[in-house]
Structure formats: structure tokens, C-alpha cells
Amino acid sequence: MIPIPSDVPWQHIGHADNVAAMAAINGKLFAVTKDNKLWMRDPIPSDMPWQHIGHANNVAAMAAINSKLFAATEDDKLWMRDA
């Protein structure tokens, strides 16, 4: 069994700005904020602004695969959109 490091340090790379859910795909970070907006940014170790790219539909959780974003909303619906 491979040992799991228990004390790996985190690196501060920016601001989350009220993020409720996040996912990463196609070399980008995607975030949904508590005010129902969808944002995108590069995953670089620098404090850079998020780019607003759409509405979020009350997302509670988000995942990404095959160039698609998937979101579960507070009203128990599952949504999909292109990243």
C-alpha cells in the first residue's frame, strides 16, 4: 500500500468570491456562486479575475467530464451544458 501524505501544504492562488460549487475541465476552472452566476478562470497559481459566462440555476453540486459540465440543483434536477 502506498502511504498517503498527511501534511501537504495548500497554496493560496486567488479568491473564491462566494463560490458554492466548482469543477475543472479542458484546462479551466468553473465555479458557481451563491448569486447563481457561472464563472470561469485559468487554473494558474496567481490571483486573477474570474470571467462571468452565464447563469447557474441554483446549483448545489457540479462535476465535469468529456467537455461537459454537469450540475445538480437545489430542486433535485440534473443539468448539462458545454464547458
N, CA, C and O of each residue as an XYZ file, in Angstrom:
332
protein
N       0.830     -1.167      0.000
C       0.000      0.000      0.000
C       0.886      1.246      0.000
O       1.888      1.313      0.713
N       0.501      2.226     -0.808
C       1.263      3.469     -0.921
C       0.854      4.400      0.223
O      -0.337      4.623      0.439
N       1.827      4.945      0.957
C       1.469      5.868      2.049
C       0.859      7.157      1.500
O       1.265      7.655      0.450
N      -0.100      7.674      2.214
C      -0.765      8.914      1.822
C      -0.181     10.051      2.654
O      -0.237     10.016      3.883
N       0.384     11.069      1.978
C       0.939     12.193      2.744
C      -0.171     12.892      3.523
O      -1.238     13.175      2.978
N       0.083     13.164      4.782
C      -0.959     13.767      5.605
C      -0.768     15.268      5.815
O      -1.658     15.935      6.342
N       0.361     15.795      5.415
C       0.613     17.217      5.663
C       1.094     17.914      4.395
O       2.169     18.514      4.381
N       0.294     17.834      3.326
C       0.632     18.510      2.073
C       0.111     19.940      2.165
O      -1.082     20.143      2.394
N       0.981     20.937      1.991
C       0.526     22.324      2.152
C      -0.336     22.797      0.979
O      -0.128     22.399     -0.167
N      -1.300     23.646      1.293
C      -2.125     24.303      0.280
C      -1.443     25.599     -0.127
O      -0.735     26.214      0.671
N      -1.659     26.014     -1.377
C      -1.097     27.268     -1.877
C      -2.244     28.207     -2.234
O      -3.119     27.837     -3.018
N      -2.254     29.403     -1.679
C      -3.295     30.394     -1.991
C      -3.056     30.919     -3.402
O      -1.981     31.444     -3.693
N      -4.062     30.780     -4.292
C      -3.894     31.210     -5.689
C      -4.950     32.220     -6.131
O      -5.037     32.526     -7.320
N      -5.741     32.737     -5.222
C      -6.744     33.715     -5.624
C      -7.906     33.761     -4.661
O      -7.795     33.345     -3.508
N      -9.024     34.273     -5.149
C     -10.217     34.447     -4.334
C     -11.371     33.600     -4.876
O     -11.514     33.431     -6.087
N     -12.181     33.075     -3.975
C     -13.299     32.217     -4.354
C     -14.580     32.999     -4.609
O     -15.475     32.497     -5.288
N     -14.692     34.217     -4.081
C     -15.818     35.105     -4.378
C     -17.192     34.446     -4.249
O     -17.974     34.461     -5.199
N     -17.492     33.869     -3.080
C     -18.797     33.248     -2.777
C     -19.107     32.010     -3.606
O     -20.265     31.770     -3.948
N     -18.095     31.230     -3.931
C     -18.292     30.004     -4.707
C     -19.085     28.978     -3.900
O     -18.807     28.746     -2.724
N     -20.075     28.370     -4.551
C     -20.885     27.322     -3.936
C     -20.487     25.946     -4.461
O     -20.644     24.952     -3.754
N     -19.972     25.870     -5.694
C     -19.567     24.601     -6.305
C     -18.513     24.884     -7.368
O     -18.502     25.952     -7.980
N     -17.621     23.907     -7.580
C     -16.558     24.066     -8.586
C     -16.349     22.769     -9.350
O     -16.661     21.682     -8.863
N     -15.812     22.905    -10.562
C     -15.395     21.760    -11.369
C     -14.261     22.233    -12.273
O     -14.097     23.432    -12.499
N     -13.486     21.291    -12.787
C     -12.393     21.617    -13.705
C     -12.465     20.705    -14.916
O     -12.698     19.503    -14.789
N     -12.262     21.286    -16.093
C     -12.262     20.513    -17.339
C     -11.633     21.357    -18.437
O     -11.697     22.585    -18.397
N     -11.032     20.703    -19.408
C     -10.442     21.368    -20.577
C      -9.458     22.469    -20.185
O      -9.358     23.486    -20.873
N      -8.732     22.272    -19.086
C      -7.739     23.237    -18.664
C      -8.301     24.503    -18.047
O      -7.596     25.509    -17.974
N      -9.547     24.485    -17.600
C     -10.203     25.648    -16.988
C     -10.872     25.247    -15.683
O     -11.255     24.092    -15.503
N     -11.012     26.208    -14.774
C     -11.809     26.049    -13.564
C     -13.162     26.699    -13.815
O     -13.237     27.785    -14.391
N     -14.217     26.045    -13.387
C     -15.570     26.583    -13.490
C     -16.138     26.671    -12.088
O     -15.954     25.758    -11.283
N     -16.830     27.769    -11.787
C     -17.390     27.964    -10.461
C     -18.792     28.542    -10.561
O     -19.098     29.351    -11.438
N     -19.628     28.101     -9.637
C     -20.965     28.654     -9.471
C     -20.959     29.424     -8.165
O     -20.508     28.916     -7.138
N     -21.459     30.649     -8.204
C     -21.511     31.455     -6.989
C     -22.919     31.438     -6.396
O     -23.886     31.060     -7.057
N     -23.010     31.857     -5.136
C     -24.276     31.827     -4.413
C     -25.333     32.749     -5.024
O     -26.516     32.622     -4.707
N     -24.923     33.673     -5.893
C     -25.883     34.546     -6.572
C     -26.270     34.007     -7.952
O     -26.740     34.764     -8.802
N     -26.073     32.688     -8.181
C     -26.495     31.971     -9.389
C     -25.797     32.405    -10.673
O     -26.421     32.485    -11.731
N     -24.512     32.682    -10.575
C     -23.735     33.016    -11.761
C     -22.689     31.927    -11.998
O     -22.185     31.318    -11.054
N     -22.374     31.692    -13.265
C     -21.353     30.728    -13.667
C     -20.122     31.494    -14.118
O     -20.206     32.424    -14.920
N     -18.968     31.082    -13.581
C     -17.713     31.782    -13.833
C     -16.652     30.805    -14.328
O     -16.775     29.597    -14.126
N     -15.604     31.328    -14.978
C     -14.512     30.511    -15.485
C     -13.201     31.269    -15.289
O     -13.164     32.498    -15.337
N     -12.118     30.504    -15.066
C     -10.780     31.104    -14.997
C      -9.736     30.036    -15.274
O     -10.026     28.840    -15.227
N      -8.528     30.475    -15.561
C      -7.405     29.564    -15.746
C      -6.923     29.071    -14.381
O      -6.942     29.830    -13.413
N      -6.492     27.809    -14.290
C      -6.014     27.271    -13.017
C      -4.532     27.556    -12.783
O      -3.736     26.634    -12.608
N      -4.175     28.819    -12.781
C      -2.771     29.190    -12.580
C      -2.564     29.685    -11.148
O      -3.503     30.188    -10.531
N      -1.356     29.552    -10.616
C      -1.109     29.969     -9.240
C      -0.927     31.483     -9.117
O       0.135     31.962     -8.719
N      -1.969     32.219     -9.462
C      -1.943     33.672     -9.409
C      -3.360     34.170     -9.158
O      -4.323     33.544     -9.600
N      -3.495     35.280     -8.459
C      -4.811     35.855     -8.208
C      -5.259     36.591     -9.460
O      -4.825     37.712     -9.728
N      -6.128     35.950    -10.218
C      -6.630     36.546    -11.451
C      -8.146     36.613    -11.386
O      -8.758     35.854    -10.635
N      -8.766     37.499    -12.151
C     -10.222     37.620    -12.089
C     -10.933     36.446    -12.754
O     -10.431     35.849    -13.706
N     -12.121     36.133    -12.224
C     -13.000     35.148    -12.846
C     -13.754     35.833    -13.979
O     -14.049     37.025    -13.894
N     -14.068     35.090    -15.040
C     -14.843     35.618    -16.164
C     -16.270     35.091    -16.066
O     -16.478     33.878    -16.026
N     -17.253     35.987    -16.027
C     -18.663     35.587    -15.961
C     -19.079     34.998    -17.309
O     -18.896     35.640    -18.344
N     -19.641     33.777    -17.310
C     -20.003     33.133    -18.573
C     -21.452     32.667    -18.635
O     -21.856     32.080    -19.639
N     -22.248     32.909    -17.595
C     -23.645     32.502    -17.684
C     -24.358     32.415    -16.356
O     -23.833     32.808    -15.314
N     -25.583     31.884    -16.421
C     -26.459     31.708    -15.270
C     -26.271     30.306    -14.708
O     -25.887     29.401    -15.449
N     -26.532     30.099    -13.416
C     -26.219     28.820    -12.781
C     -27.409     27.989    -12.306
O     -27.194     26.845    -11.904
N     -28.634     28.479    -12.322
C     -29.819     27.668    -11.987
C     -29.834     27.086    -10.575
O     -30.308     25.962    -10.405
N     -29.346     27.784     -9.560
C     -29.348     27.297     -8.172
C     -28.589     25.992     -7.982
O     -29.089     25.058     -7.354
N     -27.394     25.934     -8.520
C     -26.553     24.736     -8.451
C     -26.143     24.439     -7.016
O     -25.748     25.336     -6.271
N     -26.244     23.157     -6.637
C     -25.809     22.697     -5.319
C     -24.495     21.924     -5.419
O     -23.703     21.925     -4.477
N     -24.257     21.261     -6.561
C     -23.029     20.490     -6.785
C     -22.733     20.476     -8.281
O     -23.646     20.559     -9.103
N     -21.442     20.369     -8.628
C     -21.066     20.402    -10.037
C     -19.914     19.443    -10.298
O     -19.044     19.250     -9.448
N     -19.919     18.840    -11.497
C     -18.852     17.945    -11.940
C     -18.643     18.182    -13.430
O     -19.457     18.836    -14.082
N     -17.540     17.645    -13.970
C     -17.249     17.837    -15.390
C     -16.595     16.587    -15.958
O     -15.802     15.922    -15.291
N     -16.944     16.279    -17.211
C     -16.330     15.170    -17.945
C     -16.638     15.339    -19.429
O     -17.708     15.825    -19.796
N     -15.701     14.937    -20.275
C     -15.899     14.950    -21.734
C     -16.404     16.291    -22.275
O     -17.336     16.326    -23.077
N     -15.792     17.386    -21.838
C     -16.127     18.745    -22.282
C     -17.534     19.187    -21.901
O     -18.071     20.112    -22.509
N     -18.137     18.549    -20.912
C     -19.477     18.911    -20.432
C     -19.420     19.210    -18.943
O     -18.684     18.573    -18.189
N     -20.219     20.202    -18.535
C     -20.433     20.487    -17.124
C     -21.757     19.859    -16.715
O     -22.743     19.957    -17.446
N     -21.786     19.217    -15.557
C     -22.995     18.618    -15.018
C     -23.282     19.274    -13.677
O     -22.370     19.476    -12.876
N     -24.543     19.607    -13.427
C     -24.896     20.276    -12.183
C     -26.170     19.683    -11.598
O     -27.135     19.408    -12.311
N     -26.148     19.495    -10.292
C     -27.346     19.135     -9.551
C     -27.833     20.413     -8.884
O     -27.058     21.132     -8.253
N     -29.120     20.687     -9.030
C     -29.665     21.924     -8.475
C     -30.434     21.655     -7.186
O     -30.752     20.510     -6.865
N     -30.725     22.719     -6.461
C     -31.402     22.615     -5.182
C     -32.797     22.011     -5.300
O     -33.332     21.517     -4.307
N     -33.408     22.037     -6.501
C     -34.735     21.457     -6.707
C     -34.655     20.026     -7.244
O     -35.603     19.529     -7.853
N     -33.507     19.367     -7.011
C     -33.286     17.952     -7.378
C     -33.347     17.673     -8.880
O     -33.812     16.611     -9.293
N     -32.889     18.607     -9.690
C     -32.809     18.400    -11.133
C     -31.344     18.284    -11.516
O     -30.474     18.861    -10.864
N     -31.077     17.536    -12.578
C     -29.730     17.374    -13.107
C     -29.652     18.093    -14.443
O     -30.516     17.921    -15.303
N     -28.602     18.906    -14.610
C     -28.441     19.732    -15.804
C     -27.104     19.428    -16.459
O     -26.176     18.956    -15.803
N     -27.008     19.701    -17.765
C     -25.768     19.522    -18.515
C     -25.628     20.692    -19.477
O     -26.609     21.197    -20.025
N     -24.366     21.114    -19.669
C     -24.094     22.144    -20.690
C     -22.661     21.973    -21.159
O     -21.845     21.354    -20.476
N     -22.358     22.521    -22.325
C     -20.988     22.518    -22.825
C     -20.118     23.400    -21.949
O     -20.548     24.451    -21.475
N     -18.884     22.951    -21.743
C     -17.948     23.777    -20.981
C     -17.486     24.907    -21.870
O     -16.686     25.740    -21.444
